[in-house]
Amino acid sequence: MGLQFFPDKPATLAEMRRVLASGGRVGLAVWQGLDRHPFWATLNEALLKRLGIPAVQIPFSLGNPDELRALLTAVGFSGVEVQPLPITTRFRDPERFVPLQVSASAAAIPSLQGLDAHARRELADAVQADMESTIRGHIVEDYMEIPMHALVVLGRRQ
């Protein structure tokens, strides 16, 4: 769960291949696209509405299995396999989910880094209000459950 964050994915994969012994295998996981994650797409839309930029697209940017397979093949991996993997994530404190996401997003979004604590809290409150019905729809007992869809990728260095 990291390849999607590297700006030069082919160079990153080539370096992974370079450090593997002959016959060594690489294993990766990435999230499928936002189209497979309605909850996260709703959060992305709420942040887009408030910030004017898509804030959660990068983690879901490698969701096409054919493109992912082509990326690995292009740098010399063979026998590339891409398998879908459904996962259910659980968050204990649904009321803290949005504020935590806003704080976590600040690490990757320069426009959020300049916000003081009060402005971040206001943003989190506004997004929380936008997400309220979506969050309620994912509450199971005292948890929030969100179905997720990953792709697990294996390739071999010859």
C-alpha positions as CSV (number, residue, x, y, z in Angstrom):
1,M,0.0,0.0,0.0
2,G,2.5,2.6,-1.1
3,L,3.2,2.5,-4.8
4,Q,0.3,4.9,-5.5
5,F,2.1,7.7,-3.5
6,F,5.3,7.7,-5.5
7,P,5.4,10.3,-8.3
8,D,7.5,8.2,-10.7
9,K,5.9,4.7,-10.5
10,P,8.0,3.1,-13.3
11,A,11.2,4.3,-11.6
12,T,9.9,3.0,-8.2
13,L,9.1,-0.4,-9.7
14,A,12.4,-0.6,-11.6
15,E,14.2,0.0,-8.3
16,M,12.2,-2.7,-6.6
17,R,13.1,-5.1,-9.4
18,R,16.8,-4.0,-9.3
19,V,17.2,-5.0,-5.6
20,L,15.5,-8.4,-6.0
21,A,17.6,-11.5,-6.5
22,S,17.0,-13.4,-9.7
23,G,13.8,-15.3,-9.3
24,G,12.8,-13.0,-6.4
25,R,9.2,-11.9,-6.1
26,V,7.6,-8.5,-5.5
27,G,4.3,-8.3,-3.7
28,L,2.2,-5.1,-3.7
29,A,-1.3,-4.0,-2.7
30,V,-3.1,-1.0,-3.9
31,W,-6.7,0.2,-3.5
32,Q,-9.1,-0.2,-6.5
33,G,-10.5,3.1,-7.9
34,L,-12.9,5.5,-6.2
35,D,-15.6,4.0,-8.4
36,R,-15.4,0.9,-6.2
37,H,-15.4,3.0,-3.0
38,P,-18.6,5.0,-2.7
39,F,-17.9,6.1,0.8
40,W,-14.5,7.5,-0.1
41,A,-15.9,9.1,-3.3
42,T,-18.4,10.9,-1.1
43,L,-15.6,12.1,1.2
44,N,-13.6,13.2,-1.8
45,E,-16.6,15.2,-3.1
46,A,-17.1,16.8,0.3
47,L,-13.5,17.9,0.4
48,L,-13.6,19.0,-3.2
49,K,-16.6,21.2,-2.4
50,R,-14.8,22.8,0.5
51,L,-11.2,23.0,-0.8
52,G,-11.7,23.1,-4.6
53,I,-9.2,20.2,-5.0
54,P,-9.6,16.4,-4.9
55,A,-8.1,15.4,-1.6
56,V,-8.4,11.6,-1.5
57,Q,-7.9,10.5,-5.1
58,I,-4.2,9.5,-4.9
59,P,-4.7,6.4,-2.7
60,F,-7.2,5.1,-5.3
61,S,-5.2,6.1,-8.4
62,L,-3.9,2.6,-9.3
63,G,-7.2,0.8,-9.4
64,N,-7.1,-0.5,-13.0
65,P,-5.7,-4.1,-13.0
66,D,-4.6,-4.0,-16.6
67,E,-2.7,-0.7,-16.2
68,L,-1.1,-2.1,-13.0
69,R,0.0,-5.3,-14.8
70,A,1.3,-3.2,-17.7
71,L,3.4,-1.0,-15.2
72,L,5.1,-4.1,-13.8
73,T,5.6,-5.8,-17.1
74,A,7.1,-2.6,-18.6
75,V,9.9,-2.6,-16.1
76,G,10.7,-6.3,-16.5
77,F,8.6,-8.2,-14.1
78,S,7.3,-11.5,-15.4
79,G,4.4,-13.7,-14.4
80,V,2.5,-10.7,-13.1
81,E,-0.7,-11.6,-11.3
82,V,-3.3,-9.1,-10.1
83,Q,-6.0,-10.4,-7.8
84,P,-8.9,-8.5,-6.2
85,L,-9.2,-8.6,-2.5
86,P,-12.3,-7.3,-0.6
87,I,-11.7,-6.0,2.9
88,T,-14.0,-4.6,5.5
89,T,-12.4,-1.8,7.5
90,R,-13.8,-0.9,11.0
91,F,-13.4,2.4,12.7
92,R,-14.2,2.5,16.5
93,D,-15.0,6.2,16.8
94,P,-17.2,7.3,13.8
95,E,-17.5,10.8,15.2
96,R,-13.7,11.2,15.0
97,F,-13.3,9.7,11.5
98,V,-13.6,13.0,9.5
99,P,-11.4,15.1,11.8
100,L,-8.7,12.4,11.6
101,Q,-9.0,12.2,7.8
102,V,-8.7,16.0,7.5
103,S,-5.6,15.9,9.8
104,A,-4.1,13.0,7.8
105,S,-4.8,14.8,4.5
106,A,-2.8,17.8,5.7
107,A,0.4,15.7,5.3
108,A,-0.2,15.5,1.6
109,I,-2.1,18.6,0.7
110,P,-0.1,21.9,0.9
111,S,-3.2,24.0,1.1
112,L,-4.2,22.2,4.3
113,Q,-0.8,22.6,5.8
114,G,-1.3,26.3,6.0
115,L,-4.5,26.1,8.0
116,D,-4.3,26.8,11.7
117,A,-6.0,24.5,14.2
118,H,-9.2,26.6,14.2
119,A,-9.5,26.6,10.4
120,R,-8.9,22.8,10.3
121,R,-11.6,22.2,12.9
122,E,-14.0,24.4,10.9
123,L,-13.2,22.4,7.7
124,A,-13.6,19.1,9.6
125,D,-17.0,20.2,11.0
126,A,-18.2,21.3,7.6
127,V,-17.1,18.0,6.0
128,Q,-18.6,16.1,8.9
129,A,-21.9,17.7,8.2
130,D,-21.7,16.9,4.5
131,M,-20.9,13.3,5.4
132,E,-23.4,12.8,8.2
133,S,-25.9,10.6,6.4
134,T,-23.2,8.6,4.7
135,I,-21.5,7.9,8.0
136,R,-24.8,6.9,9.6
137,G,-25.3,4.5,6.8
138,H,-22.1,2.7,7.7
139,I,-22.6,2.4,11.5
140,V,-22.7,-1.2,12.7
141,E,-23.2,-1.4,16.5
142,D,-20.6,1.2,17.8
143,Y,-18.3,0.9,14.8
144,M,-18.3,2.4,11.3
145,E,-17.7,-0.3,8.7
146,I,-16.5,0.6,5.2
147,P,-16.1,-2.0,2.5
148,M,-12.8,-1.6,0.7
149,H,-11.5,-3.2,-2.5
150,A,-7.8,-3.8,-3.0
151,L,-5.7,-5.3,-5.7
152,V,-2.9,-7.7,-4.7
153,V,-0.1,-7.8,-7.2
154,L,2.7,-10.4,-7.5
155,G,5.5,-10.3,-10.0
156,R,8.8,-12.2,-10.5
157,R,12.3,-11.0,-11.5
158,Q,13.9,-13.3,-14.0
